[in-house]
Structure formats: structure tokens, C-alpha cells
Amino acid sequence: MKFGMNLLLWTGDLSDSILPTLEMLKKIGYDGVEIPIFAPDEKKFALWGKRLDELGLKRTAVTIRLEADNPISPDPKVRAAGIAATKATLDSCKAAGVESLIGPYHSALGFFSGAGPTPDEWKWGVEGMRQVAEYAGKLGVMLGVEPLNRFETYLLNSAVDGARFVREVGHPNCRLMYDTFHANIEEKNVTAAVKSCADVLVHVHISENDRSTPGAGDIRWDETFDALKAVNYDGWMTVEAFGLALPEIAAATKIWRRMYQSEEQLATDALAFIKKQVAQRWK
């Protein structure tokens, strides 16, 4: 098991200002961090890979697709742009020594057609992701495709649908991510949801129902950790929380009020909570 912290609580891009935060996360006891890659740049991320190596922090990465590069658009040029954008992100992942790229890059975040996914949209999504997975395989980076709740996307909302998508892609470098925040909205039965995707599960986001400190809210934590133990999950458990540090992130996540004392307090309490849950079960 590896414990990570998503850096979107502090920043949407890496700059020298994040160095004290990285040092703090290492001191708290995190194994690694999840870095945002929204503007790929191989040279830049290669330098950050060296810095993170020096700090002793492993790394995963997160990215998104938007309407202009939607992989399930009816416009083949837009679909091609989506595939190209994720491939460019993978190049930066390789440069930074990233283990896995997670996120909702299967379709456009925040864009809706007014209906559920069509057979064509599903087909385009699978075909495009297969191309991305083949590229990821050559680079040695794992994909962790993330279902989101119905208010953020419409292609993949549940663990069952996400697992079916990944199986249809049918590539060893394409697997699934499970997020407790989204599952809290979409899943009727957490145990069944985890079991439904156990064979393709590669990454777990530990995220509270209000996107604040894990363990301080209303997520079905006992059931979640029991289910993960039942399927012998042993990959990344990464804290994903959001706050007011970045106006664009606050607007995207609809965070309008401060819900914790400090980012350091949230990171410290979250890791203590997760390690306690794991210690009680993984022996």
C-alpha cells in the first residue's frame, strides 16, 4: 500500500512555491504526491521528477479533458485532439517518473449532451482510450480511468460502467480508479461496487463527502475499507481534497467556504485516519 496526497489542494501547476508543501508532506509521512498536469511540458516535468526523487516522494498524476478536446465528440478532429492531448500528458508523465495517470480523460469534464452516452460515444471512447493505452504501454505508464458523478460527466458514472469500459479497451496499461466522493453519490452498495471492479482496480481516491478532511464526514468508511480489504487491494490510496487556495479549482469543485483549519492539518489528519483504517485490516 502506498499513501499519496493530491496537490490540487494547493496548486494547479508546479512551481517553486510548492516546495515547502512537498517537504511538509514527506515529513508527515506520505509516500508520494499526485501532481496536476494540465499543461504538458517534458523538460519542466523532468526537472520536477528529479526534485521529487531528491525528496523521496513517488508520484502519480492527474489530468482532464474538456469540450475542445473531448474524446467522445461527434467531430473526429475534436476526438483526435483529445487523444493527442492525453498522449502529450503521458510524455510529461514519463519525463517526471510518474507511475500512473488518473482522471476523467475519457470524456469532457463539465460538458453534457442532455442525455446519457450513445452507442457511438461509447465506441469512440473505447477506441480512443485503446490508442492512449497502447501509447502508455510503450512509455511504461499505467492509466487509471476515473468515473465521476452525474453532475460532472455522463460517460462513466459508476464502478460497473467504468470496469466494463476498461475491459472493452482490453489493454494491460488501462485500468480503473475508484473515488469515494463520487461513489458516495452514485453507488447504492459500496461493497458490490468495489467487487465489480476489483480485477481492474489500480488507484483509490480517499475523498470525504464535502471534499474536506477524510474521516471527518459522512462517507461509509468502514464499508469502503472492508471492501478494499476483501478484494486484497494494495495500490495507491491518495487523499483528494479541495479548498479555496485556487479560485479556478474552487469554482470547478463548488467550494465556497473553508472547511478545515489549514491544509497541513487536513493532510496530517487524513494520513493518520487512512493508516489507522489500514492497520486495523491489513495485517
C-alpha atoms as a printed R data frame, in Angstrom:
    type eleno elety resid chain resno       x      y       z
1   ATOM     1    CA   MET     A     1   0.000  0.000   0.000
2   ATOM     2    CA   LYS     A     2   1.198  3.477  -0.859
3   ATOM     3    CA   PHE     A     3  -0.227  6.687   0.579
4   ATOM     4    CA   GLY     A     4  -0.407  9.836  -1.543
5   ATOM     5    CA   MET     A     5  -1.697 13.408  -1.445
6   ATOM     6    CA   ASN     A     6  -3.230 15.221  -4.400
7   ATOM     7    CA   LEU     A     7  -1.550 18.612  -4.831
8   ATOM     8    CA   LEU     A     8  -4.716 20.287  -6.138
9   ATOM     9    CA   LEU     A     9  -5.413 21.332  -2.547
10  ATOM    10    CA   TRP     A    10  -2.563 23.823  -3.086
11  ATOM    11    CA   THR     A    11  -1.894 24.301  -6.778
12  ATOM    12    CA   GLY     A    12  -2.970 23.533 -10.340
13  ATOM    13    CA   ASP     A    13   0.630 23.737 -11.583
14  ATOM    14    CA   LEU     A    14   4.090 23.032 -10.210
15  ATOM    15    CA   SER     A    15   6.322 25.951  -9.281
16  ATOM    16    CA   ASP     A    16   8.958 26.664  -6.652
17  ATOM    17    CA   SER     A    17   6.228 27.866  -4.292
18  ATOM    18    CA   ILE     A    18   5.111 24.244  -3.771
19  ATOM    19    CA   LEU     A    19   8.498 23.070  -2.445
20  ATOM    20    CA   PRO     A    20   7.743 23.763   1.256
21  ATOM    21    CA   THR     A    21   4.485 21.833   0.856
22  ATOM    22    CA   LEU     A    22   6.302 18.861  -0.653
23  ATOM    23    CA   GLU     A    23   8.791 18.874   2.206
24  ATOM    24    CA   MET     A    24   5.917 19.045   4.688
25  ATOM    25    CA   LEU     A    25   4.105 16.091   3.061
26  ATOM    26    CA   LYS     A    26   7.257 13.997   3.162
27  ATOM    27    CA   LYS     A    27   7.766 14.863   6.833
28  ATOM    28    CA   ILE     A    28   4.162 13.938   7.663
29  ATOM    29    CA   GLY     A    29   4.773 10.512   6.170
30  ATOM    30    CA   TYR     A    30   3.297 10.424   2.677
31  ATOM    31    CA   ASP     A    31   4.897  8.043   0.186
32  ATOM    32    CA   GLY     A    32   4.119 10.262  -2.767
33  ATOM    33    CA   VAL     A    33   2.086 13.020  -4.338
34  ATOM    34    CA   GLU     A    34  -0.399 13.326  -7.184
35  ATOM    35    CA   ILE     A    35   0.758 16.079  -9.491
36  ATOM    36    CA   PRO     A    36  -1.548 18.036 -11.812
37  ATOM    37    CA   ILE     A    37  -0.503 18.011 -15.466
38  ATOM    38    CA   PHE     A    38  -2.801 20.394 -17.316
39  ATOM    39    CA   ALA     A    39  -0.087 21.968 -19.492
40  ATOM    40    CA   PRO     A    40   2.311 19.226 -20.626
41  ATOM    41    CA   ASP     A    41   5.982 20.175 -20.829
42  ATOM    42    CA   GLU     A    42   8.523 17.339 -20.874
43  ATOM    43    CA   LYS     A    43  11.511 19.475 -19.911
44  ATOM    44    CA   LYS     A    44   9.704 21.092 -16.997
45  ATOM    45    CA   PHE     A    45   8.335 17.838 -15.614
46  ATOM    46    CA   ALA     A    46  11.687 16.081 -15.996
47  ATOM    47    CA   LEU     A    47  13.134 18.681 -13.621
48  ATOM    48    CA   TRP     A    48  10.262 18.110 -11.200
49  ATOM    49    CA   GLY     A    49  10.869 14.380 -11.389
50  ATOM    50    CA   LYS     A    50  14.430 14.954 -10.182
51  ATOM    51    CA   ARG     A    51  13.233 17.218  -7.373
52  ATOM    52    CA   LEU     A    52  10.695 14.676  -6.201
53  ATOM    53    CA   ASP     A    53  13.334 11.947  -6.325
54  ATOM    54    CA   GLU     A    54  15.560 14.087  -4.118
55  ATOM    55    CA   LEU     A    55  12.695 14.476  -1.650
56  ATOM    56    CA   GLY     A    56  11.982 10.756  -1.700
57  ATOM    57    CA   LEU     A    57   8.435 11.205  -2.993
58  ATOM    58    CA   LYS     A    58   6.931  8.854  -5.569
59  ATOM    59    CA   ARG     A    59   4.328 10.305  -7.894
60  ATOM    60    CA   THR     A    60   1.129  9.773  -9.776
61  ATOM    61    CA   ALA     A    61  -0.504 12.431 -11.959
62  ATOM    62    CA   VAL     A    62  -3.949 13.746 -12.788
63  ATOM    63    CA   THR     A    63  -5.332 15.362 -15.935
64  ATOM    64    CA   ILE     A    64  -8.682 16.130 -17.573
65  ATOM    65    CA   ARG     A    65 -10.208 16.659 -20.999
66  ATOM    66    CA   LEU     A    66 -12.597 19.499 -21.845
67  ATOM    67    CA   GLU     A    67 -15.068 20.254 -24.637
68  ATOM    68    CA   ALA     A    68 -12.372 21.413 -27.071
69  ATOM    69    CA   ASP     A    69 -10.589 18.041 -26.868
70  ATOM    70    CA   ASN     A    70 -13.481 15.767 -25.949
71  ATOM    71    CA   PRO     A    71 -12.560 12.133 -26.785
72  ATOM    72    CA   ILE     A    72 -16.224 11.259 -27.437
73  ATOM    73    CA   SER     A    73 -17.120 14.263 -29.591
74  ATOM    74    CA   PRO     A    74 -19.044 13.580 -32.834
75  ATOM    75    CA   ASP     A    75 -16.326 15.627 -34.563
76  ATOM    76    CA   PRO     A    76 -13.371 13.340 -35.423
77  ATOM    77    CA   LYS     A    77 -10.979 16.306 -35.268
78  ATOM    78    CA   VAL     A    78 -12.009 17.023 -31.686
79  ATOM    79    CA   ARG     A    79 -11.646 13.341 -30.778
80  ATOM    80    CA   ALA     A    80  -8.185 13.298 -32.333
81  ATOM    81    CA   ALA     A    81  -7.252 16.392 -30.324
82  ATOM    82    CA   GLY     A    82  -8.301 14.597 -27.146
83  ATOM    83    CA   ILE     A    83  -6.153 11.579 -27.920
84  ATOM    84    CA   ALA     A    84  -3.195 13.796 -28.802
85  ATOM    85    CA   ALA     A    85  -3.580 15.842 -25.602
86  ATOM    86    CA   THR     A    86  -3.568 12.777 -23.370
87  ATOM    87    CA   LYS     A    87  -0.567 11.348 -25.226
88  ATOM    88    CA   ALA     A    88   1.284 14.635 -24.656
89  ATOM    89    CA   THR     A    89   0.389 14.403 -20.975
90  ATOM    90    CA   LEU     A    90   1.802 10.874 -20.905
91  ATOM    91    CA   ASP     A    91   5.070 12.195 -22.343
92  ATOM    92    CA   SER     A    92   5.316 14.540 -19.357
93  ATOM    93    CA   CYS     A    93   4.400 11.652 -17.043
94  ATOM    94    CA   LYS     A    94   7.287  9.635 -18.436
95  ATOM    95    CA   ALA     A    95   9.646 12.589 -18.023
96  ATOM    96    CA   ALA     A    96   8.592 13.070 -14.382
97  ATOM    97    CA   GLY     A    97   8.762  9.388 -13.435
98  ATOM    98    CA   VAL     A    98   5.008  9.175 -12.884
99  ATOM    99    CA   GLU     A    99   3.670  5.696 -12.133
100 ATOM   100    CA   SER     A   100   0.074  6.215 -13.235
101 ATOM   101    CA   LEU     A   101  -2.077  8.892 -14.854
102 ATOM   102    CA   ILE     A   102  -5.525  9.122 -13.331
103 ATOM   103    CA   GLY     A   103  -8.553 11.277 -14.011
104 ATOM   104    CA   PRO     A   104 -11.646 11.701 -16.193
105 ATOM   105    CA   TYR     A   105  -9.821 11.977 -19.509
106 ATOM   106    CA   HIS     A   106 -12.295  9.522 -21.029
107 ATOM   107    CA   SER     A   107 -14.631 12.432 -21.907
108 ATOM   108    CA   ALA     A   108 -15.092 16.175 -21.412
109 ATOM   109    CA   LEU     A   109 -15.413 17.317 -17.814
110 ATOM   110    CA   GLY     A   110 -18.469 19.502 -17.206
111 ATOM   111    CA   PHE     A   111 -19.888 19.090 -20.715
112 ATOM   112    CA   PHE     A   112 -23.305 17.492 -21.207
113 ATOM   113    CA   SER     A   113 -25.388 16.457 -24.206
114 ATOM   114    CA   GLY     A   114 -28.627 16.377 -22.231
115 ATOM   115    CA   ALA     A   115 -28.791 12.590 -22.406
116 ATOM   116    CA   GLY     A   116 -26.794  9.526 -21.493
117 ATOM   117    CA   PRO     A   117 -23.948  8.226 -23.648
118 ATOM   118    CA   THR     A   118 -24.914  6.986 -27.092
119 ATOM   119    CA   PRO     A   119 -23.531  3.736 -28.551
120 ATOM   120    CA   ASP     A   120 -21.317  5.826 -30.812
121 ATOM   121    CA   GLU     A   121 -19.952  7.901 -27.915
122 ATOM   122    CA   TRP     A   122 -19.150  4.707 -26.000
123 ATOM   123    CA   LYS     A   123 -17.447  3.227 -29.075
124 ATOM   124    CA   TRP     A   124 -15.434  6.392 -29.699
125 ATOM   125    CA   GLY     A   125 -14.409  6.467 -26.050
126 ATOM   126    CA   VAL     A   126 -13.208  2.865 -26.051
127 ATOM   127    CA   GLU     A   127 -11.401  3.184 -29.381
128 ATOM   128    CA   GLY     A   128  -9.671  6.408 -28.350
129 ATOM   129    CA   MET     A   129  -8.657  5.053 -24.954
130 ATOM   130    CA   ARG     A   130  -7.202  1.966 -26.612
131 ATOM   131    CA   GLN     A   131  -4.896  4.203 -28.647
132 ATOM   132    CA   VAL     A   132  -3.927  6.075 -25.495
133 ATOM   133    CA   ALA     A   133  -3.330  2.804 -23.619
134 ATOM   134    CA   GLU     A   134  -1.074  1.478 -26.373
135 ATOM   135    CA   TYR     A   135   0.984  4.662 -26.104
136 ATOM   136    CA   ALA     A   136   1.047  4.473 -22.306
137 ATOM   137    CA   GLY     A   137   2.277  0.890 -22.541
138 ATOM   138    CA   LYS     A   138   5.250  1.965 -24.654
139 ATOM   139    CA   LEU     A   139   6.116  4.613 -22.053
140 ATOM   140    CA   GLY     A   140   5.597  2.343 -19.044
141 ATOM   141    CA   VAL     A   141   2.844  4.481 -17.516
142 ATOM   142    CA   MET     A   142  -0.397  2.999 -16.156
143 ATOM   143    CA   LEU     A   143  -3.774  4.589 -16.898
144 ATOM   144    CA   GLY     A   144  -6.336  4.889 -14.107
145 ATOM   145    CA   VAL     A   145  -9.618  5.878 -15.767
146 ATOM   146    CA   GLU     A   146 -11.904  7.680 -13.308
147 ATOM   147    CA   PRO     A   147 -15.713  7.517 -13.260
148 ATOM   148    CA   LEU     A   148 -17.245 10.741 -11.942
149 ATOM   149    CA   ASN     A   149 -20.672 11.545 -10.573
150 ATOM   150    CA   ARG     A   150 -23.548 12.535 -12.867
151 ATOM   151    CA   PHE     A   151 -23.102 16.241 -12.167
152 ATOM   152    CA   GLU     A   152 -19.610 16.278 -13.697
153 ATOM   153    CA   THR     A   153 -19.760 13.862 -16.636
154 ATOM   154    CA   TYR     A   154 -22.125 11.432 -18.310
155 ATOM   155    CA   LEU     A   155 -19.974  8.737 -19.942
156 ATOM   156    CA   LEU     A   156 -18.765  6.902 -16.838
157 ATOM   157    CA   ASN     A   157 -20.575  7.359 -13.513
158 ATOM   158    CA   SER     A   158 -20.339  4.011 -11.720
159 ATOM   159    CA   ALA     A   159 -17.748  1.367 -10.931
160 ATOM   160    CA   VAL     A   160 -19.655 -1.169 -13.028
161 ATOM   161    CA   ASP     A   161 -19.654  1.071 -16.094
162 ATOM   162    CA   GLY     A   162 -16.027  2.034 -15.553
163 ATOM   163    CA   ALA     A   163 -14.946 -1.596 -15.277
164 ATOM   164    CA   ARG     A   164 -16.885 -2.512 -18.431
165 ATOM   165    CA   PHE     A   165 -15.224  0.357 -20.278
166 ATOM   166    CA   VAL     A   166 -11.745 -0.730 -19.200
167 ATOM   167    CA   ARG     A   167 -12.409 -4.358 -20.104
168 ATOM   168    CA   GLU     A   168 -13.577 -3.319 -23.562
169 ATOM   169    CA   VAL     A   169 -10.417 -1.240 -24.035
170 ATOM   170    CA   GLY     A   170  -8.659 -4.505 -23.311
171 ATOM   171    CA   HIS     A   171  -5.115 -3.268 -22.729
172 ATOM   172    CA   PRO     A   172  -2.957 -4.119 -19.667
173 ATOM   173    CA   ASN     A   173  -1.996 -0.456 -19.232
174 ATOM   174    CA   CYS     A   174  -5.605  0.684 -18.930
175 ATOM   175    CA   ARG     A   175  -7.186  0.155 -15.533
176 ATOM   176    CA   LEU     A   176  -9.718  1.858 -13.249
177 ATOM   177    CA   MET     A   177  -9.684  4.364 -10.422
178 ATOM   178    CA   TYR     A   178 -12.260  4.355  -7.605
179 ATOM   179    CA   ASP     A   179 -13.136  7.633  -5.870
180 ATOM   180    CA   THR     A   180 -15.051  7.583  -2.575
181 ATOM   181    CA   PHE     A   181 -16.617 11.027  -3.170
182 ATOM   182    CA   HIS     A   182 -18.169 10.053  -6.491
183 ATOM   183    CA   ALA     A   183 -19.136  6.603  -5.204
184 ATOM   184    CA   ASN     A   184 -20.956  8.228  -2.299
185 ATOM   185    CA   ILE     A   185 -23.250  9.884  -4.847
186 ATOM   186    CA   GLU     A   186 -23.613  7.104  -7.394
187 ATOM   187    CA   GLU     A   187 -23.266  3.718  -5.672
188 ATOM   188    CA   LYS     A   188 -26.109  2.074  -3.788
189 ATOM   189    CA   ASN     A   189 -23.806 -0.628  -2.399
190 ATOM   190    CA   VAL     A   190 -20.139  0.174  -1.804
191 ATOM   191    CA   THR     A   191 -19.115 -3.459  -1.309
192 ATOM   192    CA   ALA     A   192 -20.719 -4.511  -4.578
193 ATOM   193    CA   ALA     A   193 -19.173 -1.536  -6.381
194 ATOM   194    CA   VAL     A   194 -15.638 -2.360  -5.235
195 ATOM   195    CA   LYS     A   195 -16.054 -6.038  -6.049
196 ATOM   196    CA   SER     A   196 -17.397 -5.197  -9.511
197 ATOM   197    CA   CYS     A   197 -14.121 -3.530 -10.493
198 ATOM   198    CA   ALA     A   198 -11.629 -5.457  -8.350
199 ATOM   199    CA   ASP     A   199  -9.934 -7.140 -11.320
200 ATOM   200    CA   VAL     A   200  -9.108 -3.792 -12.966
201 ATOM   201    CA   LEU     A   201  -8.677 -1.530  -9.910
202 ATOM   202    CA   VAL     A   202  -5.365  0.354  -9.791
203 ATOM   203    CA   HIS     A   203  -5.918  3.507  -7.732
204 ATOM   204    CA   VAL     A   204  -8.224  4.792  -4.977
205 ATOM   205    CA   HIS     A   205  -9.030  8.384  -4.111
206 ATOM   206    CA   ILE     A   206  -9.812  8.852  -0.433
207 ATOM   207    CA   SER     A   207 -12.169 11.821  -0.539
208 ATOM   208    CA   GLU     A   208 -14.753 12.955   2.025
209 ATOM   209    CA   ASN     A   209 -18.373 13.731   1.135
210 ATOM   210    CA   ASP     A   210 -17.687 17.507   1.432
211 ATOM   211    CA   ARG     A   211 -14.227 17.260  -0.200
212 ATOM   212    CA   SER     A   212 -12.609 18.205   3.108
213 ATOM   213    CA   THR     A   213 -10.757 16.079   5.703
214 ATOM   214    CA   PRO     A   214 -11.238 12.318   5.157
215 ATOM   215    CA   GLY     A   215 -12.692 10.711   8.261
216 ATOM   216    CA   ALA     A   216 -14.474 13.859   9.406
217 ATOM   217    CA   GLY     A   217 -17.589 13.488   7.267
218 ATOM   218    CA   ASP     A   218 -20.241 11.002   6.242
219 ATOM   219    CA   ILE     A   219 -18.606  8.606   3.752
220 ATOM   220    CA   ARG     A   220 -19.250  4.925   4.547
221 ATOM   221    CA   TRP     A   221 -15.649  4.435   5.561
222 ATOM   222    CA   ASP     A   222 -15.898  1.107   7.381
223 ATOM   223    CA   GLU     A   223 -17.694 -0.464   4.430
224 ATOM   224    CA   THR     A   224 -15.229  1.090   1.989
225 ATOM   225    CA   PHE     A   225 -12.095 -0.142   3.726
226 ATOM   226    CA   ASP     A   226 -13.669 -3.541   4.449
227 ATOM   227    CA   ALA     A   227 -14.496 -3.905   0.756
228 ATOM   228    CA   LEU     A   228 -10.989 -2.916  -0.340
229 ATOM   229    CA   LYS     A   229  -9.511 -5.429   2.083
230 ATOM   230    CA   ALA     A   230 -11.900 -8.135   0.858
231 ATOM   231    CA   VAL     A   231 -10.522 -7.779  -2.686
232 ATOM   232    CA   ASN     A   232  -6.928 -7.558  -1.374
233 ATOM   233    CA   TYR     A   233  -6.351 -4.079  -2.776
234 ATOM   234    CA   ASP     A   234  -2.747 -2.977  -2.292
235 ATOM   235    CA   GLY     A   235  -2.192  0.009  -4.602
236 ATOM   236    CA   TRP     A   236  -2.278  3.767  -4.071
237 ATOM   237    CA   MET     A   237  -4.614  5.366  -1.564
238 ATOM   238    CA   THR     A   238  -4.434  9.049  -2.379
239 ATOM   239    CA   VAL     A   239  -6.152 11.847  -0.482
240 ATOM   240    CA   GLU     A   240  -8.138 14.171  -2.728
241 ATOM   241    CA   ALA     A   241  -9.423 17.303  -1.022
242 ATOM   242    CA   PHE     A   242 -10.188 20.789  -2.265
243 ATOM   243    CA   GLY     A   243 -10.247 24.241  -0.735
244 ATOM   244    CA   LEU     A   244 -10.066 27.926  -1.563
245 ATOM   245    CA   ALA     A   245  -6.392 28.256  -2.472
246 ATOM   246    CA   LEU     A   246  -7.083 28.272  -6.213
247 ATOM   247    CA   PRO     A   247 -10.075 30.263  -7.494
248 ATOM   248    CA   GLU     A   248 -10.388 28.125 -10.641
249 ATOM   249    CA   ILE     A   249 -10.354 24.883  -8.640
250 ATOM   250    CA   ALA     A   250 -12.756 26.298  -6.049
251 ATOM   251    CA   ALA     A   251 -15.155 27.295  -8.827
252 ATOM   252    CA   ALA     A   252 -14.883 23.916 -10.557
253 ATOM   253    CA   THR     A   253 -15.455 21.960  -7.340
254 ATOM   254    CA   LYS     A   254 -18.081 24.381  -5.983
255 ATOM   255    CA   ILE     A   255 -16.174 25.059  -2.778
256 ATOM   256    CA   TRP     A   256 -17.487 28.307  -1.315
257 ATOM   257    CA   ARG     A   257 -16.447 28.048   2.329
258 ATOM   258    CA   ARG     A   258 -13.390 26.994   4.359
259 ATOM   259    CA   MET     A   259 -13.894 23.535   5.855
260 ATOM   260    CA   TYR     A   260 -10.628 22.875   7.688
261 ATOM   261    CA   GLN     A   261  -8.141 24.690   9.931
262 ATOM   262    CA   SER     A   262  -5.250 24.507   7.476
263 ATOM   263    CA   GLU     A   263  -4.034 22.437   4.563
264 ATOM   264    CA   GLU     A   264  -1.322 20.945   6.785
265 ATOM   265    CA   GLN     A   265  -3.916 19.934   9.370
266 ATOM   266    CA   LEU     A   266  -6.047 18.295   6.678
267 ATOM   267    CA   ALA     A   267  -3.080 16.381   5.238
268 ATOM   268    CA   THR     A   268  -1.911 15.275   8.691
269 ATOM   269    CA   ASP     A   269  -5.316 14.132   9.921
270 ATOM   270    CA   ALA     A   270  -6.137 12.411   6.632
271 ATOM   271    CA   LEU     A   271  -2.982 10.301   6.621
272 ATOM   272    CA   ALA     A   272  -3.456  9.341  10.273
273 ATOM   273    CA   PHE     A   273  -7.039  8.297   9.517
274 ATOM   274    CA   ILE     A   274  -6.114  6.177   6.493
275 ATOM   275    CA   LYS     A   275  -3.172  4.487   8.206
276 ATOM   276    CA   LYS     A   276  -5.386  3.614  11.173
277 ATOM   277    CA   GLN     A   277  -8.008  2.053   8.901
278 ATOM   278    CA   VAL     A   278  -5.384  0.074   7.011
279 ATOM   279    CA   ALA     A   279  -3.614 -1.095  10.176
280 ATOM   280    CA   GLN     A   280  -6.886 -2.470  11.528
281 ATOM   281    CA   ARG     A   281  -7.431 -4.596   8.421
282 ATOM   282    CA   TRP     A   282  -4.194 -5.271   6.506
283 ATOM   283    CA   LYS     A   283  -2.130 -7.285   8.983
